[in-house]
Amino acid sequence: MAGNRQDTPPASGGQGNPTGCLLRVFWMAVGNALLGACFFGIAFSPPWQFSWLDAGFWGLVLLLLTARYVDLTKMGGLTGDGERPDPGTLQRYTLALLSAAAVSWIVAQSIRI
């Protein structure tokens, strides 16, 4: 039948959704750029003096994790390479982000630019 064409693949959940797109832009670019800005703000401060930048840094880490979780579970998000995520995608992202954030934060706290 002409009405039951199967030539085009079905749209993956959330790929055309503006909210899903914003989540991907946040966890792929904007959130990481903001983390970098917090890193330099902390590094320009005296070593081991905690401020709102530290709270902002770790708040951004939590926002990035939340955005990635929602993107994968609710918006049908893909990996950064456009592939379908496997079950370990979120775990690997979480481990990589927390490890990089912890090392970066310690370095930023330890130096003074």
C-alpha positions as CSV (number, residue, x, y, z in Angstrom):
1,M,0.0,0.0,0.0
2,A,1.1,3.5,-0.7
3,G,0.2,4.8,2.7
4,N,2.4,2.3,4.6
5,R,5.8,3.4,3.2
6,Q,8.7,2.2,5.3
7,D,11.5,4.0,3.4
8,T,12.2,6.6,6.0
9,P,13.4,5.6,9.4
10,P,11.3,6.8,12.3
11,A,12.5,9.9,14.1
12,S,14.4,9.0,17.3
13,G,12.7,10.2,20.4
14,G,13.7,13.8,21.1
15,Q,16.1,14.4,18.2
16,G,13.8,17.1,16.7
17,N,12.8,18.4,20.1
18,P,14.2,21.8,21.0
19,T,14.5,20.9,24.7
20,G,16.6,17.8,23.7
21,C,18.8,20.0,21.5
22,L,19.3,22.5,24.3
23,L,20.3,19.7,26.6
24,R,22.9,18.4,24.2
25,V,24.3,21.9,23.5
26,F,24.5,22.4,27.3
27,W,26.3,19.1,28.2
28,M,28.5,19.1,25.1
29,A,29.6,22.8,25.0
30,V,28.1,25.5,27.2
31,G,28.4,23.7,30.5
32,N,32.0,22.7,29.9
33,A,32.8,26.3,28.9
34,L,31.3,27.6,32.1
35,L,33.3,25.0,34.1
36,G,36.4,26.4,32.4
37,A,35.5,29.9,33.4
38,C,35.0,28.7,37.0
39,F,38.3,26.9,36.9
40,F,40.1,30.2,35.9
41,G,38.1,32.2,38.5
42,I,39.2,29.7,41.2
43,A,42.8,29.7,39.9
44,F,43.0,33.5,40.1
45,S,41.9,33.4,43.7
46,P,44.2,32.7,46.6
47,P,44.9,29.0,47.0
48,W,42.4,27.0,49.1
49,Q,40.0,29.8,49.8
50,F,36.5,28.7,49.1
51,S,34.0,31.0,47.4
52,W,30.8,31.0,45.4
53,L,33.0,29.9,42.4
54,D,33.6,26.6,44.1
55,A,29.8,26.1,44.7
56,G,29.2,27.2,41.1
57,F,31.8,24.7,39.8
58,W,30.3,21.8,41.6
59,G,26.8,23.0,40.8
60,L,27.7,23.0,37.1
61,V,29.0,19.4,37.4
62,L,25.7,18.3,38.9
63,L,23.8,20.2,36.1
64,L,25.9,18.5,33.5
65,L,25.2,15.1,35.0
66,T,21.5,15.8,35.2
67,A,21.4,17.2,31.6
68,R,23.1,14.1,30.3
69,Y,20.9,11.8,32.3
70,V,17.7,13.5,31.0
71,D,19.0,13.6,27.5
72,L,19.7,9.9,27.4
73,T,16.6,8.7,29.3
74,K,13.9,11.1,28.4
75,M,14.9,12.8,25.1
76,G,16.4,9.8,23.2
77,G,19.8,11.4,23.1
78,L,22.7,10.1,21.2
79,T,26.4,10.0,22.0
80,G,28.7,12.8,21.0
81,D,29.4,10.9,17.8
82,G,25.7,10.5,16.9
83,E,25.6,6.9,17.9
84,R,22.9,5.2,19.9
85,P,24.1,5.0,23.6
86,D,24.8,1.6,25.1
87,P,23.9,0.8,28.7
88,G,27.3,2.0,30.0
89,T,27.3,5.4,28.3
90,L,26.0,7.3,31.3
91,Q,28.3,5.5,33.7
92,R,31.3,6.3,31.6
93,Y,30.3,9.9,31.2
94,T,29.7,10.3,35.0
95,L,33.1,8.7,35.8
96,A,34.9,10.8,33.3
97,L,33.2,14.0,34.3
98,L,33.7,13.5,38.0
99,S,37.3,12.5,37.6
100,A,38.2,15.4,35.3
101,A,36.2,17.9,37.6
102,A,37.9,16.7,40.7
103,V,41.4,16.9,39.3
104,S,40.7,20.3,37.7
105,W,39.2,21.6,40.9
106,I,42.2,20.5,43.0
107,V,44.6,22.0,40.4
108,A,42.7,25.3,40.4
109,Q,42.7,25.4,44.2
110,S,46.4,24.6,44.4
111,I,47.7,27.3,42.0
112,R,47.5,31.0,41.8
113,I,47.6,32.6,38.4
